[in-house]
Structures are given as C-alpha cells and as structure tokens.
Amino acid sequence: MHMATPLLPKNSTFFHFPLPITKTIPSIPFSINRTGSISMSTSTKMEGSDITEEIRESTESGGNVKKKIFVAGATGSTGKRIVEQLLAKGFAVKAGVRDLEKAKTSLSKENPSLEIVKADVTEGSAKLAEVIGDDSEAVVCATGFRPGWDLFAPWKVDNFGTVNLVDACSKVGVNRFILISSILVNGAAMGQILNPAYIFLNVFGLTLIAKLQAEQYIRKSGINYTIIRPGGLRNDSPTGNVAMEPEDTLYEGTISRDQVAEVAVESLVHPESSYKVVEIVSRVDAPKRSYKDLFGSIEQR
Ligand SMILES: NC(=O)c1ccc[n+]([C@@H]2O[C@H](COP(=O)([O-])OP(=O)(O)OC[C@H]3O[C@@H](n4cnc5c(N)ncnc54)[C@H](OP(=O)(O)O)[C@@H]3O)[C@@H](O)[C@H]2O)c1
C-alpha cells in the first residue's frame, strides 16, 4: 500500500502560467454532432497531441465553419491551456471569463477563431445560456473557486456554478459537457477520509464535496459528459505519459496542466470518452497510449 501524498504538490499553483502553442495544422475533416459523437472522414489515427487537425463543419451554403467550444474559466491556469490547445487543433473557441481586461492579456490576441465573453458561473443559468449561445457544440468547465474570504466560494463556484452551466446547456441545446474535476472527490467512499489532501481540500470550504455534488448533477442530467479527475496539478511540462484509470481509483499523483488540457481536448474528438469519468495522473513508467485506447479502456458506469 502506498502512502497517500498531498494533492497539492509544492510546484502546483492556483495562478496563471502562460503557455504559447505554435503548432501548424494540416486539414483533416471531422464531424461532431449535437449528441457529442464525432466522425472523421479520413482513416487518420489520432495519437494524443502528435497529430493536429482542422475541425470544421459544412454549412448549407457549402462554406466551412469551425466547431465552436465554450470554455468556462478560460483565464485559469488549466483553462487557458485548453483554449490554446483547442485553437491549435482547429476549433473555434468562445472563452468565458470573469474579467475581460485580464483575458486580453492572458489569452491569444487577434485570433479570429477566439471570442472572449464575460461569464461568471455564479450569475445563473439564464445569463450563461445567453453567452454560450446557439453556436457552441460543447462546453468545457475549467473553473475553480479563487481562495479568498468567502468560505462559500467553493460551493458557489465548484458546485452551483457547474450546475448553472449544465442547466444553461440544456436551455440552448448543447449536449456535450467536459468537466475538470479532481481525484479524491469521492475520497470518503474510497476509504481516503484521512488522506491529507482530502482533509485539506474539504476543510477549505468542502471543495471536493462541492465538486462531487456537481458531478452527480451532471451524471443525472442526461447530458453527454466526460468528467476528468486529475491528480495534483503542475505548471511544468509533462515528464511522463498520461495514466488513465476509472473513477474512485487514484488517491495520489500529479500531472502537468498541459496534459490535463490535452485530455480535455482529446475527449472532444474521441467518442470513447462519452458518459465517462476518468482519473488521470502522469507517470514516467506509464506506456504511451493513444487517447482512443485510453478512453476506450474505461468502462461506462
Ligand atoms: N490545484 C490542484 O492541484 C488541482 C488538482 C486537481 C483538480 N484541480 C481542479 O482543476 C481545475 C483547474 O484548476 P486550476 O488550478 O488550473 O484553476 P485556476 O488557475 O485556479 O483557475 C480557476 C478559473 O476559474 C475561474 N473562476 C473562478 N470563479 C469563477 C466564477 N464565479 N465564474 C467563472 N469563472 C470563475 C477563474 O477566473 P479568474 O481568472 O477570473 O479568477 C479561473 O479562470 C479546478 O477545478 C481545480 O479545483 C486542481
């Protein structure tokens, strides 16, 4: 039995760490429908971030428009990486942020595929539905409360805020939802109630319990979801490969935010990720596997 290690490693942080991504993108046609399933019109095999592609759909007039993804928490350390990786993969992005001025400095400038909109997840589903609009194919939620004086902030943001986003999706007919959650959210049921990370994060505003509540709401909502539960987040570049396990399995380990963003983006192009909860950490001894294989190895429950 391994000793449990804290979820927050020394080099993890709640704050930003800009990561410019400058990949060139050859064109491979994809199709994502409103149920979240994606088909490629070529036999190209996807292998993590090794291949980049343009993600477009045809319009009735015969033109091409890029698939648009709404990202909540887009100025966050993981959120901004998700935005950059989506853009690099050829998606259009609607970046939901609390502070438009901050977003101007932290997100890519003058990218015609990037739209920045104001979206505070605590302000209710009706307002969120307006900003998500009828042109988003999927919503990625990378929000997390910012530590401060409000003890209820985790509950407001990580539970109610996520619930608001799901309700907004149902209002505008978006049927694909990706959540960045956390390992150990169900720590009590896993026998990890004395795990220092479980104690620390729950003492601080019941954070993990708030996230678990939101997860349960998503799973009951009927929306096509992928819930991604990473281990402790690191800002540094990946040092190992992604190890993906079923829910309520991992209780220690860390992962680079780059890899968490990659898993979120890859979940949008792999139907094997649908209706699944996956736990991820990075391990130097983990074999390099395709995302089709990784997501495919997790059973739906
Ligand atoms: N830290 C860890 O080791 C760890 C481990 C596992 C899972 N996680 C989870 O992984 C996720 C991403 O973590 P991170 O450290 O990359 O995030 P982060 O840098 O703390 O960013 C959080 C984002 O949420 C936004 N946000 C906060 N309150 C909001 C609100 N009311 N409405 C809309 N957006 C709001 C923030 O906006 P502003 O930029 O405007 O503040 C920011 O963009 C979080 O859910 C976190 O709990 C973290």
The ligand as a MOL file (V3000), in Angstrom:
LIG
                    3D

  0  0  0     0  0            999 V3000
M  V30 BEGIN CTAB
M  V30 COUNTS 48 52 0 0 0
M  V30 BEGIN ATOM
M  V30 1 N -4.6180 22.7100 -7.9120 0
M  V30 2 C -4.6310 21.3840 -7.9880 0
M  V30 3 O -3.6540 20.6970 -7.6470 0
M  V30 4 C -5.8580 20.6820 -8.5120 0
M  V30 5 C -5.8790 19.2990 -8.5300 0
M  V30 6 C -6.9710 18.6360 -9.1090 0
M  V30 7 C -8.0090 19.3730 -9.6480 0
M  V30 8 N -7.9730 20.7280 -9.5970 0 CHG=1
M  V30 9 C -9.0990 21.4490 -10.2150 0
M  V30 10 O -8.7700 21.6960 -11.5750 0
M  V30 11 C -9.4680 22.8540 -12.0350 0
M  V30 12 C -8.4890 23.8140 -12.6810 0
M  V30 13 O -7.5370 24.1860 -11.7230 0
M  V30 14 P -6.5080 25.3990 -11.9830 0
M  V30 15 O -5.6080 25.4380 -10.7920 0
M  V30 16 O -5.9100 25.2860 -13.3170 0 CHG=-1
M  V30 17 O -7.5200 26.6070 -11.9860 0
M  V30 18 P -7.2400 28.1560 -11.6190 0
M  V30 19 O -5.9530 28.6020 -12.2170 0
M  V30 20 O -7.4370 28.3370 -10.1460 0
M  V30 21 O -8.4070 28.8710 -12.4310 0
M  V30 22 C -9.7120 28.8510 -11.9750 0
M  V30 23 C -10.5420 29.5460 -13.0300 0
M  V30 24 O -11.8860 29.5920 -12.5470 0
M  V30 25 C -12.3480 30.9120 -12.7540 0
M  V30 26 N -13.4280 31.2540 -11.8480 0
M  V30 27 C -13.4010 31.3690 -10.5080 0
M  V30 28 N -14.6090 31.7530 -10.0600 0
M  V30 29 C -15.4010 31.8840 -11.1560 0
M  V30 30 C -16.7340 32.2840 -11.3700 0
M  V30 31 N -17.5310 32.6150 -10.3500 0
M  V30 32 N -17.2140 32.3160 -12.6470 0
M  V30 33 C -16.4250 31.9810 -13.6930 0
M  V30 34 N -15.1370 31.6120 -13.5600 0
M  V30 35 C -14.6400 31.5710 -12.2990 0
M  V30 36 C -11.1350 31.8010 -12.5300 0
M  V30 37 O -11.3740 33.0690 -13.0800 0
M  V30 38 P -10.3640 34.3060 -12.7760 0
M  V30 39 O -9.1630 34.0130 -13.6440 0
M  V30 40 O -11.1440 35.4910 -13.1990 0
M  V30 41 O -10.0540 34.2640 -11.3230 0
M  V30 42 C -10.1130 30.9940 -13.2930 0
M  V30 43 O -10.2270 31.2490 -14.6590 0
M  V30 44 C -10.1610 23.4320 -10.8190 0
M  V30 45 O -11.4960 22.9940 -10.7940 0
M  V30 46 C -9.3950 22.8120 -9.6670 0
M  V30 47 O -10.1750 22.7070 -8.4890 0
M  V30 48 C -6.9170 21.3950 -9.0640 0
M  V30 END ATOM
M  V30 BEGIN BOND
M  V30 1 1 1 2
M  V30 2 2 2 3
M  V30 3 1 2 4
M  V30 4 1 4 5
M  V30 5 2 4 48
M  V30 6 2 5 6
M  V30 7 1 6 7
M  V30 8 2 7 8
M  V30 9 1 8 9
M  V30 10 1 8 48
M  V30 11 1 9 10
M  V30 12 1 9 46
M  V30 13 1 10 11
M  V30 14 1 11 12
M  V30 15 1 11 44
M  V30 16 1 12 13
M  V30 17 1 13 14
M  V30 18 2 14 15
M  V30 19 1 14 16
M  V30 20 1 14 17
M  V30 21 1 17 18
M  V30 22 2 18 19
M  V30 23 1 18 20
M  V30 24 1 18 21
M  V30 25 1 21 22
M  V30 26 1 22 23
M  V30 27 1 23 24
M  V30 28 1 23 42
M  V30 29 1 24 25
M  V30 30 1 25 26
M  V30 31 1 25 36
M  V30 32 1 26 27
M  V30 33 1 26 35
M  V30 34 2 27 28
M  V30 35 1 28 29
M  V30 36 1 29 30
M  V30 37 2 29 35
M  V30 38 1 30 31
M  V30 39 2 30 32
M  V30 40 1 32 33
M  V30 41 2 33 34
M  V30 42 1 34 35
M  V30 43 1 36 37
M  V30 44 1 36 42
M  V30 45 1 37 38
M  V30 46 2 38 39
M  V30 47 1 38 40
M  V30 48 1 38 41
M  V30 49 1 42 43
M  V30 50 1 44 45
M  V30 51 1 44 46
M  V30 52 1 46 47
M  V30 END BOND
M  V30 END CTAB
M  END
